Amino acid sequence: MASDKMGVVGERDAVLAFKAMGMRVETAQTQHEVHRAVMKLAGEGVPVIFITERAAQLSPETMERFKSSANPVLIPIPGSQGTNGFGMQRVKANVEKAIGADILFESPAGDGRKEG
């Protein structure tokens, strides 16, 4: 997949480096800006949109709107301050929904303890 077919939405300091890789970059600091940026990229046919965890949490309605959409797919990524766990929670929830079990964080010993 070509990098010009991917976009990124989030805080300026977290997303500008993606521009150097040829990705479409939209900076957003508020709920309205996040929604507008995602809708703009989606409207332009960008199939993959990375979104910083902070931006994703600012606009849960936008995340929910595209939750089961194949195009575009919204992928939470850590911002410049690092991860807050939001992206991994979404991955875990999607795996559990698809498989019916938590295969990512189960203890290898099978003793019921969660790792992470």
N, CA, C and O atoms as a DFTB+ gen file, in Angstrom:
464 C
 N C O
     1  1       0.842      -1.172       0.000
     2  2       0.000       0.000       0.000
     3  2       0.887       1.234       0.000
     4  3       1.785       1.351       0.834
     5  1       0.653       2.133      -0.901
     6  2       1.452       3.344      -1.017
     7  2       1.173       4.279       0.147
     8  3       0.049       4.346       0.644
     9  1       2.209       5.006       0.584
    10  2       2.047       5.895       1.729
    11  2       1.087       7.035       1.439
    12  3       0.520       7.600       2.374
    13  1       0.881       7.399       0.154
    14  2      -0.060       8.474      -0.145
    15  2      -1.501       8.006      -0.001
    16  3      -2.426       8.808      -0.133
    17  1      -1.702       6.738       0.263
    18  2      -3.031       6.193       0.502
    19  2      -3.300       6.048       1.997
    20  3      -4.275       5.419       2.407
    21  1      -2.426       6.638       2.800
    22  2      -2.600       6.591       4.245
    23  2      -2.606       8.006       4.786
    24  3      -1.969       8.904       4.237
    25  1      -3.337       8.186       5.873
    26  2      -3.393       9.483       6.519
    27  2      -3.143       9.343       8.001
    28  3      -3.140       8.240       8.547
    29  1      -2.933      10.474       8.644
    30  2      -2.731      10.482      10.086
    31  2      -3.369      11.746      10.652
    32  3      -3.269      12.827      10.071
    33  1      -4.029      11.586      11.803
    34  2      -4.719      12.682      12.470
    35  2      -4.238      12.724      13.907
    36  3      -4.126      11.690      14.565
    37  1      -3.951      13.929      14.392
    38  2      -3.559      14.056      15.791
    39  2      -2.841      15.355      16.072
    40  3      -2.864      16.291      15.272
    41  1      -2.209      15.391      17.215
    42  2      -1.506      16.583      17.662
    43  2      -0.330      16.872      16.723
    44  3       0.327      15.956      16.227
    45  1      -0.090      18.124      16.498
    46  2       0.935      18.568      15.546
    47  2       2.288      17.904      15.790
    48  3       2.899      17.385      14.856
    49  1       2.756      17.915      17.027
    50  2       4.082      17.366      17.321
    51  2       4.145      15.853      17.132
    52  3       5.233      15.293      16.998
    53  1       3.006      15.195      17.118
    54  2       2.987      13.742      16.962
    55  2       2.830      13.298      15.511
    56  3       3.199      12.173      15.174
    57  1       2.294      14.151      14.649
    58  2       1.954      13.695      13.301
    59  2       2.798      14.293      12.177
    60  3       2.800      13.753      11.071
    61  1       3.496      15.366      12.420
    62  2       4.235      16.012      11.332
    63  2       5.305      15.127      10.698
    64  3       5.566      15.240       9.500
    65  1       5.917      14.262      11.472
    66  2       6.952      13.374      10.918
    67  2       6.382      12.448       9.843
    68  3       7.110      12.027       8.945
    69  1       5.101      12.131       9.924
    70  2       4.478      11.259       8.930
    71  2       4.413      11.924       7.558
    72  3       4.339      11.243       6.535
    73  1       4.439      13.241       7.540
    74  2       4.404      13.978       6.275
    75  2       5.653      13.669       5.450
    76  3       5.590      13.587       4.223
    77  1       6.776      13.501       6.126
    78  2       8.030      13.184       5.442
    79  2       7.972      11.822       4.751
    80  3       8.734      11.557       3.821
    81  1       7.067      10.967       5.211
    82  2       6.903       9.648       4.600
    83  2       5.853       9.676       3.495
    84  3       5.514       8.636       2.932
    85  1       5.344      10.850       3.187
    86  2       4.380      10.988       2.108
    87  2       2.940      10.751       2.507
    88  3       2.062      10.652       1.650
    89  1       2.692      10.661       3.797
    90  2       1.329      10.433       4.256
    91  2       0.555      11.745       4.311
    92  3       1.148      12.816       4.445
    93  1      -0.753      11.660       4.209
    94  2      -1.630      12.816       4.363
    95  2      -1.714      13.124       5.849
    96  3      -2.036      12.239       6.642
    97  1      -1.433      14.345       6.236
    98  2      -1.391      14.728       7.643
    99  2      -2.435      15.798       7.928
   100  3      -2.520      16.806       7.227
   101  1      -3.230      15.562       8.971
   102  2      -4.211      16.534       9.450
   103  2      -3.971      16.722      10.945
   104  3      -4.068      15.769      11.718
   105  1      -3.658      17.949      11.348
   106  2      -3.475      18.210      12.768
   107  2      -4.828      18.519      13.402
   108  3      -5.697      19.127      12.778
   109  1      -4.989      18.090      14.649
   110  2      -6.251      18.284      15.353
   111  2      -5.998      18.332      16.855
   112  3      -5.264      17.511      17.405
   113  1      -6.619      19.305      17.503
   114  2      -6.452      19.473      18.947
   115  2      -7.773      19.371      19.715
   116  3      -7.770      19.160      20.928
   117  1      -8.904      19.522      19.011
   118  2     -10.210      19.511      19.667
   119  2     -11.083      18.413      19.065
   120  3     -10.756      17.840      18.026
   121  1     -12.188      18.136      19.732
   122  2     -13.125      17.131      19.240
   123  2     -13.608      17.489      17.836
   124  3     -13.655      16.629      16.956
   125  1     -13.962      18.742      17.628
   126  2     -14.439      19.186      16.320
   127  2     -13.353      19.035      15.249
   128  3     -13.635      18.581      14.141
   129  1     -12.126      19.412      15.576
   130  2     -11.024      19.305      14.611
   131  2     -10.737      17.847      14.253
   132  3     -10.457      17.533      13.096
   133  1     -10.806      16.960      15.242
   134  2     -10.569      15.533      14.984
   135  2     -11.641      15.012      14.039
   136  3     -11.332      14.346      13.050
   137  1     -12.888      15.309      14.338
   138  2     -13.991      14.841      13.491
   139  2     -13.847      15.385      12.066
   140  3     -13.987      14.639      11.097
   141  1     -13.573      16.659      11.948
   142  2     -13.423      17.293      10.635
   143  2     -12.279      16.657       9.854
   144  3     -12.416      16.383       8.661
   145  1     -11.151      16.422      10.523
   146  2      -9.974      15.853       9.859
   147  2     -10.241      14.429       9.365
   148  3      -9.889      14.085       8.236
   149  1     -10.853      13.613      10.200
   150  2     -11.155      12.236       9.801
   151  2     -12.147      12.241       8.639
   152  3     -11.968      11.505       7.669
   153  1     -13.179      13.058       8.733
   154  2     -14.186      13.112       7.669
   155  2     -13.572      13.615       6.362
   156  3     -13.941      13.149       5.284
   157  1     -12.640      14.562       6.452
   158  2     -11.975      15.071       5.251
   159  2     -11.182      13.958       4.566
   160  3     -11.301      13.754       3.358
   161  1     -10.373      13.241       5.348
   162  2      -9.572      12.158       4.777
   163  2     -10.462      11.045       4.232
   164  3     -10.204      10.508       3.154
   165  1     -11.501      10.703       4.973
   166  2     -12.423       9.660       4.520
   167  2     -13.108      10.087       3.224
   168  3     -13.270       9.280       2.308
   169  1     -13.506      11.349       3.150
   170  2     -14.163      11.871       1.965
   171  2     -13.262      11.905       0.746
   172  3     -13.739      11.877      -0.389
   173  1     -11.962      11.965       0.980
   174  2     -10.988      11.970      -0.115
   175  2     -10.553      10.552      -0.486
   176  3      -9.678      10.365      -1.331
   177  1     -11.168       9.560       0.150
   178  2     -10.894       8.168      -0.207
   179  2      -9.660       7.562       0.428
   180  3      -9.169       6.538      -0.049
   181  1      -9.146       8.160       1.487
   182  2      -7.979       7.593       2.181
   183  2      -8.451       6.345       2.934
   184  3      -9.280       6.461       3.836
   185  1      -7.944       5.155       2.588
   186  2      -8.466       3.917       3.183
   187  2      -7.929       3.588       4.580
   188  3      -8.581       2.864       5.332
   189  1      -6.747       4.113       4.937
   190  2      -6.144       3.837       6.237
   191  2      -5.806       5.163       6.907
   192  3      -5.055       5.975       6.367
   193  1      -6.375       5.366       8.093
   194  2      -6.126       6.605       8.834
   195  2      -5.606       6.230      10.220
   196  3      -6.318       5.627      11.024
   197  1      -4.362       6.596      10.481
   198  2      -3.805       6.457      11.819
   199  2      -4.263       7.672      12.616
   200  3      -4.287       8.787      12.095
   201  1      -4.624       7.458      13.871
   202  2      -5.109       8.544      14.715
   203  2      -4.462       8.399      16.085
   204  3      -4.468       7.315      16.669
   205  1      -3.908       9.486      16.594
   206  2      -3.259       9.383      17.902
   207  2      -4.301       8.995      18.948
   208  3      -5.480       9.328      18.824
   209  1      -3.849       8.293      19.969
   210  2      -4.762       7.846      21.021
   211  2      -5.500       9.025      21.645
   212  3      -6.696       8.939      21.923
   213  1      -4.789      10.119      21.863
   214  2      -5.424      11.303      22.458
   215  2      -6.526      11.836      21.558
   216  3      -7.618      12.150      22.033
   217  1      -6.249      11.942      20.258
   218  2      -7.256      12.430      19.311
   219  2      -8.445      11.478      19.254
   220  3      -9.592      11.922      19.204
   221  1      -8.183      10.186      19.261
   222  2      -9.259       9.192      19.229
   223  2     -10.162       9.323      20.444
   224  3     -11.381       9.197      20.338
   225  1      -9.559       9.575      21.594
   226  2     -10.340       9.702      22.818
   227  2     -11.100      11.027      22.862
   228  3     -12.123      11.122      23.541
   229  1     -10.626      12.035      22.161
   230  2     -11.340      13.307      22.099
   231  2     -12.643      13.188      21.320
   232  3     -13.597      13.919      21.588
   233  1     -12.690      12.281      20.369
   234  2     -13.852      12.168      19.495
   235  2     -14.369      10.730      19.419
   236  3     -14.247      10.078      18.382
   237  1     -14.945      10.237      20.520
   238  2     -15.437       8.856      20.518
   239  2     -16.548       8.618      19.491
   240  3     -16.695       7.506      18.985
   241  1     -17.324       9.648      19.184
   242  2     -18.390       9.495      18.188
   243  2     -17.798       9.187      16.813
   244  3     -18.335       8.370      16.066
   245  1     -16.703       9.839      16.492
   246  2     -16.045       9.596      15.206
   247  2     -15.486       8.183      15.165
   248  3     -15.624       7.491      14.156
   249  1     -14.860       7.751      16.243
   250  2     -14.318       6.389      16.308
   251  2     -15.446       5.368      16.173
   252  3     -15.303       4.370      15.466
   253  1     -16.549       5.615      16.840
   254  2     -17.686       4.702      16.786
   255  2     -18.278       4.633      15.376
   256  3     -18.688       3.566      14.921
   257  1     -18.317       5.767      14.698
   258  2     -18.886       5.819      13.349
   259  2     -18.158       4.882      12.383
   260  3     -18.780       4.262      11.520
   261  1     -16.837       4.785      12.539
   262  2     -16.044       3.969      11.626
   263  2     -15.609       2.638      12.247
   264  3     -14.784       1.927      11.674
   265  1     -16.154       2.306      13.402
   266  2     -15.739       1.112      14.141
   267  2     -15.837      -0.170      13.316
   268  3     -14.922      -0.992      13.339
   269  1     -16.926      -0.341      12.599
   270  2     -17.105      -1.572      11.832
   271  2     -16.948      -1.331      10.336
   272  3     -17.366      -2.153       9.520
   273  1     -16.349      -0.214       9.984
   274  2     -16.156       0.129       8.582
   275  2     -14.846      -0.460       8.059
   276  3     -13.822      -0.445       8.742
   277  1     -14.905      -0.973       6.843
   278  2     -13.692      -1.489       6.216
   279  2     -12.930      -0.385       5.497
   280  3     -11.748      -0.540       5.190
   281  1     -13.596       0.714       5.231
   282  2     -12.953       1.806       4.505
   283  2     -13.576       3.136       4.889
   284  3     -14.723       3.384       4.516
   285  1     -12.895       3.987       5.601
   286  2     -11.526       3.819       6.058
   287  2     -11.467       3.052       7.373
   288  3     -12.446       2.946       8.112
   289  1     -10.291       2.532       7.628
   290  2     -10.043       1.902       8.917
   291  2      -9.257       2.901       9.756
   292  3      -8.274       3.475       9.287
   293  1      -9.693       3.109      11.003
   294  2      -9.009       4.025      11.922
   295  2      -8.156       3.204      12.879
   296  3      -8.650       2.311      13.568
   297  1      -6.871       3.522      12.909
   298  2      -5.928       2.769      13.726
   299  2      -5.298       3.696      14.764
   300  3      -4.508       4.568      14.403
   301  1      -5.633       3.524      16.054
   302  2      -5.025       4.357      17.091
   303  2      -3.534       4.057      17.244
   304  3      -3.112       2.900      17.238
   305  1      -2.753       5.121      17.379
   306  2      -1.312       5.002      17.593
   307  2      -0.921       5.885      18.768
   308  3      -1.623       6.850      19.071
   309  1       0.184       5.575      19.432
   310  2       0.638       6.443      20.515
   311  2       0.993       7.835      19.991
   312  3       1.445       7.984      18.855
   313  1       0.786       8.834      20.817
   314  2       1.170      10.201      20.469
   315  2       2.590      10.481      20.908
   316  3       3.335       9.562      21.249
   317  1       2.963      11.737      20.901
   318  2       4.325      12.121      21.267
   319  2       4.626      11.892      22.748
   320  3       5.791      11.819      23.141
   321  1       3.586      11.779      23.567
   322  2       3.773      11.537      24.994
   323  2       3.814      10.050      25.328
   324  3       3.912       9.676      26.496
   325  1       3.741       9.208      24.309
   326  2       3.722       7.767      24.529
   327  2       2.295       7.240      24.554
   328  3       1.342       7.970      24.282
   329  1       2.167       5.980      24.879
   330  2       0.851       5.349      24.861
   331  2       0.126       5.514      26.188
   332  3       0.750       5.607      27.245
   333  1      -1.195       5.549      26.117
   334  2      -1.999       5.537      27.339
   335  2      -2.825       4.252      27.413
   336  3      -3.663       4.099      28.301
   337  1      -2.584       3.329      26.474
   338  2      -3.242       2.032      26.492
   339  2      -4.524       1.952      25.678
   340  3      -5.085       0.867      25.528
   341  1      -4.999       3.066      25.153
   342  2      -6.261       3.085      24.413
   343  2      -6.210       2.196      23.169
   344  3      -7.139       1.429      22.914
   345  1      -5.145       2.298      22.409
   346  2      -5.024       1.504      21.189
   347  2      -5.006       0.013      21.473
   348  3      -5.663      -0.759      20.776
   349  1      -4.268      -0.394      22.481
   350  2      -4.189      -1.816      22.826
   351  2      -5.527      -2.329      23.348
   352  3      -5.883      -3.482      23.100
   353  1      -6.273      -1.490      24.067
   354  2      -7.602      -1.898      24.525
   355  2      -8.507      -2.199      23.344
   356  3      -9.280      -3.157      23.380
   357  1      -8.415      -1.384      22.293
   358  2      -9.238      -1.607      21.090
   359  2      -8.822      -2.887      20.374
   360  3      -9.672      -3.644      19.905
   361  1      -7.519      -3.129      20.290
   362  2      -7.043      -4.362      19.657
   363  2      -7.558      -5.562      20.444
   364  3      -8.074      -6.515      19.860
   365  1      -7.421      -5.518      21.743
   366  2      -7.866      -6.614      22.601
   367  2      -9.363      -6.855      22.433
   368  3      -9.797      -7.999      22.299
   369  1     -10.146      -5.793      22.439
   370  2     -11.601      -5.929      22.293
   371  2     -11.957      -6.529      20.936
   372  3     -12.856      -7.365      20.847
   373  1     -11.261      -6.113      19.884
   374  2     -11.545      -6.646      18.552
   375  2     -11.164      -8.119      18.443
   376  3     -11.880      -8.900      17.816
   377  1     -10.049      -8.498      19.045
   378  2      -9.637      -9.909      19.024
   379  2     -10.636     -10.753      19.806
   380  3     -11.030     -11.829      19.357
   381  1     -11.045     -10.269      20.968
   382  2     -12.023     -11.018      21.763
   383  2     -13.335     -11.175      21.007
   384  3     -13.956     -12.237      21.050
   385  1     -13.757     -10.121      20.314
   386  2     -15.008     -10.182      19.556
   387  2     -14.888     -11.180      18.399
   388  3     -15.820     -11.938      18.131
   389  1     -13.750     -11.177      17.725
   390  2     -13.564     -12.054      16.568
   391  2     -13.387     -13.518      16.963
   392  3     -13.906     -14.411      16.293
   393  1     -12.660     -13.762      18.042
   394  2     -12.302     -15.130      18.411
   395  2     -13.159     -15.659      19.561
   396  3     -13.387     -16.862      19.684
   397  1     -13.621     -14.747      20.388
   398  2     -14.439     -15.159      21.523
   399  2     -13.646     -15.423      22.782
   400  3     -14.195     -15.908      23.772
   401  1     -12.354     -15.109      22.758
   402  2     -11.514     -15.329      23.934
   403  2     -10.351     -14.337      23.921
   404  3      -9.957     -13.830      22.871
   405  1      -9.821     -14.077      25.096
   406  2      -8.665     -13.194      25.233
   407  2      -7.404     -14.016      25.008
   408  3      -6.916     -14.670      25.930
   409  1      -6.874     -13.989      23.793
   410  2      -5.662     -14.756      23.501
   411  2      -4.403     -13.900      23.598
   412  3      -3.291     -14.427      23.555
   413  1      -4.567     -12.595      23.728
   414  2      -3.410     -11.699      23.754
   415  2      -2.810     -11.529      25.136
   416  3      -1.593     -11.399      25.268
   417  1      -3.642     -11.527      26.170
   418  2      -3.148     -11.182      27.497
   419  2      -3.316     -12.293      28.523
   420  3      -3.111     -12.067      29.715
   421  1      -3.685     -13.483      28.079
   422  2      -3.786     -14.591      29.019
   423  2      -2.402     -15.009      29.473
   424  3      -1.438     -14.961      28.709
   425  1      -2.323     -15.410      30.695
   426  2      -1.067     -15.912      31.234
   427  2      -0.695     -17.205      30.517
   428  3      -1.563     -18.050      30.301
   429  1       0.603     -17.389      30.134
   430  2       1.000     -18.614      29.446
   431  2       0.771     -19.868      30.286
   432  3       0.577     -20.956      29.744
   433  1       0.792     -19.715      31.593
   434  2       0.586     -20.860      32.468
   435  2      -0.886     -21.245      32.559
   436  3      -1.231     -22.299      33.094
   437  1      -1.754     -20.375      32.027
   438  2      -3.182     -20.666      32.059
   439  2      -3.775     -20.558      33.457
   440  3      -4.805     -21.168      33.742
   441  1      -3.130     -19.779      34.338
   442  2      -3.613     -19.688      35.709
   443  2      -4.600     -18.541      35.906
   444  3      -4.964     -18.224      37.038
   445  1      -5.033     -17.921      34.815
   446  2      -6.059     -16.881      34.934
   447  2      -5.521     -15.486      35.136
   448  3      -6.263     -14.511      35.017
   449  1      -4.230     -15.372      35.442
   450  2      -3.664     -14.029      35.626
   451  2      -3.500     -13.353      34.281
   452  3      -3.218     -13.999      33.271
   453  1      -3.679     -12.059      34.283
   454  2      -3.503     -11.282      33.062
   455  2      -2.106     -10.673      33.056
   456  3      -1.611     -10.206      34.081
   457  1      -1.481     -10.688      31.882
   458  2      -0.178     -10.064      31.724
   459  2      -0.369      -8.729      31.052
   460  3      -1.413      -8.478      30.450
   461  1       0.616      -7.876      31.143
   462  2       0.558      -6.619      30.393
   463  2       1.047      -5.531      31.164
   464  3       1.070      -4.397      30.685
